[in-house]
């Protein structure tokens, strides 16, 4: 094997991560790329201020899901891979977590019934969306079971089942949204109704798949360490939420819902570009690294995974940065073009987020969960400080820079901490080379933007040129692996 090929990987664990990522990609975009797919509809059916209201509500949905549901889904992956020794243990653990899911679901339903007008606290009472609190929490109540099921599929490394269920949820939301909002002009309410119905359909699909995986016996003693792990993830997820969505609330307080609407589309596109590769990889990666038996090579694998993700991620960042204006015209129209500079800033920040999570997987594997919490809480504090300092003065650009710089700080801090646990090698020269190749591709693509008056042709020219320049420049300076996605075992 040549040195070039060795850069990508020597073992099968990275290969399996990429192969599974390709399937996980089908179902990981509901609240990221899926939201971008809704943008052409929403930006034309809603005013900019209404789109800002929708953004506040959808990030609040994400916050509630991330804080109260995702920790249990992630803990299920950890417990399945690290705490269960046989199939009976796995069934007992899954049964306990489905019981917890039922309790969470009931909590959301009761909260929605008691305080149906809670959205008014976020967006004011002047909008019809201020009265759809029960609808939003009802969608979350159904989403609980979907996320637990998806966690079980990740734990058992069954990306096909994961893709089927999550793709059902995604297509259902997109299709029903276009019907309810596009045809019946139901506005923001129509999107959340679409989410509720698609979650219900996904739940119905999950039932027969899991009917044989549950046990009548609940072993709470064995499940207790996994539940504790889930609880420890909550402050970590709070930190992640501060990093990813706090800027919207700052913008709303300082500049109003119209600015949030303008920022939201650029942020969605920028983060969606990187999430296109980051999220599927991070979905596959934990179960693989947690299950790795050769503990002496975990540091090597983590370093290679981070290098892989950076190289491939910079390709998407480069193309997305070049095509920022055509994408904003496509998804929002001319009124959203003021956010073009935000797209590449957010895109590189999201890639740093992915790198951070890869590094921190080593800490979790070694049982040093507190390091994960420490890094993200410090990064979140940095994000709040930067938001408070930069947003009042620089507005949307300040918000994007604050977010991206916070993610970059988190990546650097996580690398410093995990190197204390185990040697993790990152080739800094190659890392910088990939960055500058991405910058060169973005500049080349921006150079031809506007050459053609035909919008689809213009977009195609920008994308093809930026992608070509990135690949050729990487190849010329000799850092492109000879077989980038070698699948030999």
ABEGO torsion letter per residue (X at the ends): XBAAAAAABABAAAAAAAAAAAAAAAAAAAABAAAAAAAAAAAAABBAAAAAAAAAAAAAAAAAAAAAAAAAAAAAAAAAAAABABAAAAAAAAAAAAAAAAAAAAAAAAAAAABAAAAAAAAEAABAAAAAAAAAAAAAAAAAAAAAAAAAAAAAGBAAAAAAAAAAAAAAAAAAAAAAAAAAGAEAAAAAAAAAAAAAAAAAAAAAAAAAABBABBBAAAAAAAAAAAAAAAAAAAAAAAAAAAAAAAAAAAAEAAAAAAAAAAAAAAAAAAAAAAAAAAAAAAAAAAABABAAAAAAAAAAAAAAAAAAAAAAAAAAAAAAAAAAAAAAEAAAAAAAAAAAAAAAAAAAAAAAAAAAAAAAAAGBAAAAAAAAAAAAAAAAAAAAAAAAAAEAAAAAAAAAAAAAAAAAAAAAAAAAABBBBBBAAAAAAAAAAAAAAAAAAAAABGABABAAAAAAAAAAAAAAAAAAAAAAAGABBABABBABX
